[in-house]
Amino acid sequence: MKYTQEHEWLDLDGDIVTVGITEHASTQLGDIVFIELPEVGDIVKKGDEIVVIESVKAASDITAPLDGEIVEVNQSIVETPGKVNEDPESAWFFKIKVEDPTELDEHMDEDAYQEFIE
């Protein structure tokens, strides 16, 4: 598992990376009331804004953590956004087929992320 400075978690399986937000991000956002996900088949570049999240406190975006193609989205969190608050570590947002899995090396491991948020 890797983590971004934007408080996303990244879980690599082969060349597919599952992306969600961390518990820290969920807590900072408060109750999430709306999520807009990218479309399956979208080609994204690292840094592209691809997810919109609205909560009772703020609106936020998730940026693509890596270059690749969106291969799956979690429609259940669009229908029930509160699932992200209940269990952010399992309420994933999308899966991306990455062009270069070594790009994950640029992101933090769990220890580095814990230091980052303290």
C-alpha positions in Angstrom: 0.0 0.0 0.0 1.2 3.5 -0.9 -0.1 6.9 0.0 -0.1 10.3 -1.7 0.4 13.8 -0.3 -3.3 14.4 -1.4 -4.3 11.7 1.2 -5.1 8.9 -1.3 -4.3 5.3 -0.8 -3.0 3.2 -3.6 -3.1 -0.6 -3.7 -1.2 -2.3 -6.6 -2.3 -5.7 -8.0 -0.3 -6.5 -11.2 -0.7 -3.4 -13.3 -4.0 -2.4 -11.7 -4.0 0.2 -8.9 -7.1 0.6 -6.7 -7.5 4.2 -5.4 -9.4 5.5 -2.4 -9.0 8.2 0.2 -7.4 7.7 3.6 -9.2 7.9 7.0 -7.4 11.2 7.6 -8.9 12.7 4.5 -12.4 11.3 5.3 -12.2 12.8 8.8 -11.0 16.2 7.4 -13.9 16.3 4.9 -16.6 15.4 7.3 -19.8 13.7 6.1 -19.5 13.1 2.4 -22.8 13.8 0.5 -21.8 13.6 -3.2 -19.2 11.8 -5.3 -18.6 12.1 -9.1 -16.3 9.5 -10.5 -14.5 9.3 -13.9 -15.8 7.1 -16.7 -14.4 3.7 -17.4 -12.1 4.0 -20.4 -10.9 7.5 -19.5 -7.2 8.0 -20.2 -5.7 10.1 -17.4 -2.4 11.7 -16.6 -0.9 12.1 -13.2 -2.3 15.3 -11.6 -5.6 15.4 -13.7 -8.6 16.2 -11.5 -10.8 13.1 -12.0 -13.1 12.8 -9.0 -15.3 15.4 -7.3 -16.2 15.0 -3.6 -18.6 17.2 -1.7 -19.1 17.0 2.0 -21.0 19.1 4.6 -17.7 21.0 5.2 -16.1 21.4 1.7 -15.8 20.4 -1.9 -12.6 18.6 -2.9 -11.1 16.8 -5.9 -9.1 13.7 -6.3 -6.3 13.8 -8.8 -5.0 10.9 -10.8 -2.0 9.6 -8.8 -0.5 7.9 -11.9 -0.8 7.8 -15.7 -3.2 5.2 -17.0 -6.7 4.1 -18.0 -9.7 3.9 -15.7 -10.8 0.3 -15.8 -13.4 0.2 -13.1 -15.3 2.6 -10.8 -17.1 1.9 -7.5 -20.7 2.9 -8.4 -21.9 2.0 -4.8 -20.2 5.0 -3.3 -21.9 7.3 -5.8 -25.2 5.9 -4.7 -24.3 5.9 -1.0 -21.4 8.4 -0.4 -21.5 7.8 3.4 -19.8 4.5 2.8 -16.5 6.4 2.4 -16.9 7.9 5.9 -17.8 4.5 7.4 -14.8 2.6 6.1 -12.4 4.7 3.9 -9.8 2.0 3.7 -12.2 -0.3 1.8 -14.5 2.2 0.0 -12.4 2.5 -3.1 -13.2 5.1 -5.8 -11.7 3.7 -9.0 -9.2 1.3 -10.5 -6.6 2.4 -13.0 -4.5 0.3 -15.3 -1.1 2.0 -15.0 1.4 2.4 -17.8 4.3 2.2 -15.5 3.9 0.5 -12.1 7.2 1.8 -10.9 5.6 5.2 -10.6 4.2 4.0 -7.3 7.8 4.2 -5.9 7.3 8.0 -5.9 4.6 7.7 -3.2 4.9 7.2 0.5 4.7 3.9 2.4 2.5 3.7 5.5 5.2 4.8 8.0 6.1 7.9 5.9 2.4 8.8 5.5 1.9 8.6 9.2 4.8 11.0 9.8 3.4 13.2 7.0 0.0 13.6 8.7 1.3 14.2 12.2 
